[in-house]
Amino acid sequence: MWDILILASIAAVSAEPRHFHGEKVFRVIPQTKEHVELLTSLASQAQLDFWVPDSVSLVEPGKRADFRAEGHFTYDVQSLLQQSGMPYEIMIDDLQDALEKQRDSNSRAVHSYEKYNDMDTINAWSSSIAAQSSGLVTRSQIGTSFEGRPIYLLKVGKSGSNKKAVFMDCGFHAREWITPAFCQWFVKEAVNTYGSNAQMTSLLDNLDFYVLPVMNVDGYAYTWTNNRMWRKTRSTNAGTSCLGTDPNRNFNAGWCTVGASSRACDDTYCGSVPESEKESKALANFIRSNLSSIKAYLTIHSYSQMLLFPYSYSYSLAKDHTELNNVAKGAVSQLTSLYGTKYTYGPGGTTIYLAAGGSDDWAYDQGIKYSYTFELRDTGRYGFALPESQIKATCEETMLAIKYIANHVMNN
């Protein structure tokens, strides 16, 4: 067993992109404390990668959990699940196959709103859309990543004074590819329908939208070149060869108290201190310096089909709970109206799981009332391997929810 683990870790540091042949994604519903204990022990021995929830420490009886098992462990994992009597199903039988099918074509020279675009393509796109839509879009750099990449922000809206603003970010977790696709789609829709669509025209006349297409630029680039399942940033950590921090556990909101790990090798590592990551610090600094105008904070993640609001770091209700819940209800109703996609909504802690250090809770505690986290498609059939064929429908329905929230912000 341990020889295999050592070989696996040696393979992981070589330059070849990591393959996922024979790797399976399981869905389990632990029924008892013993089932949870079995998963905990499997997680450490077989290095399971938890997709939902994003750490084995958050698994509890009666709640589903999705995880990826490496090829040489899948047989053992499956037979142990069978012996335990825990209900399970195989969501993805061969992850490499699913990832190859995720992208319709491998020609990536041109930007497309219905394809996944790599980091260089997204940066070229943001430069070009700002140049072509100078009356509506401006691009600025709010920081530099650990590896030295620029972190670009687009401001979308008609110029005017004393406007309220909505801040929206995508690409916090590197492997959630559908999210940068949505931020690009949002900007396209804003530019293309301004003047012809009454609602969008009104929103852009009265609000500014700050759109951060990819927050975790290093991690996202790494998912294209080395490891498609990478989640964290790519910063170094003292005293270990394990890289990266979970940027959505790195904010000063109940930091590292629950649903986050203090171990640098874990996917939910909270960092050495709040805002230890250059990417988190850049985002937080921008929001702090624009707090007087920013009235809404929307952070786009995947997957689970949920619309969440504070709090995630505790079960206590936000002081604006009733209004946040009503707005979420209306937004979800709009989203579902297009394709019938079912979303659940509610406070993060009770609706999905407790997780401290999230940007949504932090923004809310800064005084940004309308703070929401979207978990886009799907509910696990594809998970992080959502095919490009679903980009358009996912973005179209999500636009309706975003416009609903923005409209509420504009009028309140």
N, C-alpha and C positions, 0 to 999 in steps of 0.2 A: 504493500500500500504506500509506504512512505517513499520508496524508490520512485514509484509512479509520480508522486507529487513533486519530487525534486526534478524529475525529467520535465514535467509539465511547466514548472516555473522557469527552467532553463529555456524551454521552447518559447515561452512568452516574451523573453527579452531579445530574441533574435529579430532581425529586421523584417522578415517575411510577414505579410499580413496574417493574422490568426484565422484559422479555419474552424468551422463549427460542425464538421461532418459527424453524423451519428449522435449529435447532442439533441436532447429532448427537453421540451418544456412541459412540466407536469402541473396539473391543478389538483390540489388536495383540499379536503375539508376535515381537519382534525376534529374528532368528536370528544376526546378526553384529554386529561392532563398528560397521560402516557403517550398519546399521539404527538402532542407538542414536544415532549421530551425526546421522542424518537427523531423528530424533524431537527431539533436542536443538535442532537449528536450527529446526525447525517450531515447537517450543514457544515460542521467543522471538519468531519472526516473526508467528505467528498467535495468540499469547497463549492457547495451549492450557491448559485447566484439567484437571489430572491428578486422577483420582478414586482409582485404585489403581495403583501406589503414589501417594502424595500430592505427589510432586515428580518432575520429569523426571530430576533428578540421581540418583534411585534406580532408574531403569530399567536393566535388564541383559539380555544375550542369554539367550533360553530362558525368560524369565519374562513372563507376560502383563502388559499395562498397559492400563488403561481411561482414556480422556480425552474431554473435551467440546470440540468445536470450534464456534466462532461461525458463524452462518448464512452470512455472506459468504465464509468461508474453507473451508467443507466440501467444495466441489467440488475446489479445489486440493489440499487435504489428501488427499482420496480418490484423486485421480489420481497424486499423488506416492507414496502407499502402493502403488498398483498397479504403477507403474513400477519400484519398488524390489524387488518380489517378496516383500515382507514379508507373512506371513499376517495377515489382518485380517478383522473382521466388524463390522457396524453393530449395536450393542446397542439403541440407542434412536434411531429415525429422526427424530422431532421431539420435542424435550424439552418444549416448551410443551404439546404434546398430552398427553405422559406426566404432566406436573405437574397438568394440569387433571383428568386421570383419577385422579390420586392421591387426591383428596378426593371422596368420594361426594356430598357436598352442601356448599353454601356457607353454610348457616345455622349460625352459630357462637355463638348466644346461650347455649347450655347446654353444660356439661361432659359429655363422654362418654369412657368408657374405650376405645371402639372407633373413636374419631376422633382426629385430630390437634388439639390444643388450643393456642391462642395463649398468650402469656406472662401476660396479665391473667387469663385463664380458669384457668390453672394456679395462679396466686397465690390466686385466690378459692377454688379447690378445696382447696388446702393449708390455708387458714384454716378452711374449713368441716369438713374431715375431722378436724382437730385438735379442733375444738369438739365435734363429735359423738362422738368416740371418746376422751374425756378420760382414760379409764383406760389407754389403749394408745398414744395418739399425742400428742406435744407438738411445737409449732412454735417455732423460734427464728430470729433473724436473725444470720448469722455475718459479714456484711459488706455493703458497698454496691459496686455496679459502677462502672465509669468514668463512665457516664452517669447515675449516681445511683439506679439501681434496687436494691431490697432483694434480698439473696441469702438465701433461706429454706432452712432445714434441718429435716427432720422426724425426730424420734426415735421409733422404733416398738419397743415392748416392754413387758412388765409391769414395774412398778417393783420394784426389788430392789437389794440392795447388792452391790458387788464383782462385777458382771456383766462378762463379756467382751463386746466390741462388734465389729460388722461395719460398715464404712463403705462406702457405695455412692453413686456419682454418675452422672448422666446429662447429656446436653446439653453436653459439652465443645466439640464442633465443631457450629456453629450449624445446618448443613444436615442433620445426622443426626437427622431428626425422630422416627424410630422409638425413639430412646433415651429422651427424656423420657416418651414413651408407656409405655415399660416401667417406669420408676420409679413412675409413677402406678399402674400395674397391680399392682406389687409391694405397695404400701401398701394398696390395695383388698383384695387377697387376704389379707394379714396380718389386717386388721380383720374381714373377712367370714368367715374360716374359723377364727379363734381360738375355741377351745372345742369346735368340731365336728371339726376335722382334727387328729389326734393329733400328727403331725409338726410342723405349724405351731404348735400350742399349746406343745409342748415347746421349740421354738426361741425363741418369744417369752417363755416363762417363764425361759429360761436365758441368752438373749442380748439385747443391745440392737442395733437396726439404725439407723444414722444414714443417712438417705436425702436426698440433694441432688437434687431433681427436675430442675433446670436450673442447671448451673454457669455457662455463658456466657450470662447473661441478656440482655445487650445484643445480642449476635450473633443469638441466637434470635429476639428481637423484630424485628430487622432483616430476617430471612428471611421474616417475615410481611408486612412493609410495603414493602420496597424490592427486595431481591435474594435470591430463594429459594436461590441457590447460594453465599451467603456462608458462610465457614468460621470466620474469626478472631473476636477480640474487636473492640471499636469504639474503642479508645483512639487518641489522636493520637501521632505519632512525630516527633521533632525533625528538622528539615531536609528533610521530604518531606510531600506531601499524602496519601500512602498511609496508610490507617488500619489499625490492628489488629495483634495478635500472635497466633500460634498458641498457645493456652493449653497444649496438650500437647507443646510444645517449650520451655516456660517454667520448668521445674522444674530444681533443681540436681542433676541426675543426668547426668554427662557433658555438661553443658549446651553446646549449639551446636557440638559436635565433629563430628557425623555425622548425615546425614539431616535436617538443619535448616538454615535459611538465615539469614545475617546481614543480608540485604537486606529492608528494611521493606515493600517492595511485594510480596514473595513470600508465598504462602499458608502456607509453613512457617517464617515469620519467628520467630526464637527470643526476640525481645524485646531490650531494651537491656542487661538484667541478669537473672539468675534471679529469678523472682517479681516482675518489673516490673509485672505486671498485678494490679489490685486483686482480681480474681476468684481468680487463682492464690494470691495472698498470703492471702486469707481462708480458702481451703481448707487451705493448708499450716499456717496458724496454728492452725486448729481441730484438725487432726490432731496437731500438736506438743503442744498443751495436753491432749490426751486419749490420748497414746501408751501410757500404762500400761494402758488398757483395750482399745484397738483392736487386734484380732488379725488382722483381714482387711481388705483394701482391694480393692473391686471397682469397676472403671470401665467404663461401658457405652458402646460406640461402634458404628458401622456403616460399611461393610458388608464382608462376606467370609466369614461363618460360620466364625469361628475363636475359640479360647480360648487366649490368650497369657499367658505369665508371664515374669519377668525372666530374662535381660536383653535390652533392645532397644538400649541404647547401645553394646554390644559383643557379640562372639560368645562371650565367656567364660560358662561355666555358673554359675548361682547355687549357693551352698553347699547349699541345700535342693532342688537340682534333682530328685532322684529322687522325693521326696515330692510336690513341686509337680506333677511330671509324672503321678504316679499319681492324684492328686486330680483333675487335669484330665481324665485318661482316664475316670475314673468319672463325672465331671460330664457330659462329652460323651456317654457311653453313656446316661445318664439322659435327656438332652435329645433324643437321636435316637430313643429308645424311643417317643415320642409320635406323631410324624408322619414319621419316617424322614429328617429333615433331617440332611444330612451336615456335620459340623464337622471341621476339622483343629485340632490343638493342639500346643503346644510353646513354646520360648523365642521371644520376639518377633523377635530379630535374625535367626535362621535360618528361622523359620516364615513371616514376612511380609517385613520389611526392617529394616535398621538405622535407628534414629531416636533421637536423644539428647534429653534434657530431658523425658521422659515422666513422668506422675504415678505410674505403676505402679512404675517403677524407683526413683523417689524414695522412695515409701512403703516399698518393700522395704529400701532402704538405711537407712531410719529404724528398721528393726527389725520391720516388719510382715511376717511371714513369708508369709502367704497373700495374695499380691498378684496379681490377675488382671485382664486386659483382655478383655472380650467384644467381638467384632465380630459383630453380629447379622445377620439376613437382609438382602439375599440374596447371591448370588455375582455379580451384575452385570446380570441381565436388567432390573431396575428401578433398581438402585443406590440413590441418594438419593431416588428417586421411588417408593419402595415404597408400593403402594396401601394405603389404610385397610383394605381387606378382608383384609389379612395381619396386621394388628395383633394380633388375638386369638390366632391360632395361634403367632405369634412370641413373644408374652408367655407363653403357656401352656407352651411347651417350655422357654423360658429360665428360668421359675420352677423347673423340675425341677433344672436345673443349679445354680442359686443355692442351693436348699435342700440339695442334696448337699454343696456346699462348706461351707455354714453348719453342717451337721450334723457335718462333719469338724472344723471349728473348735471346736464345742461339746464334742466328745469328746477333743480333743487339746491 
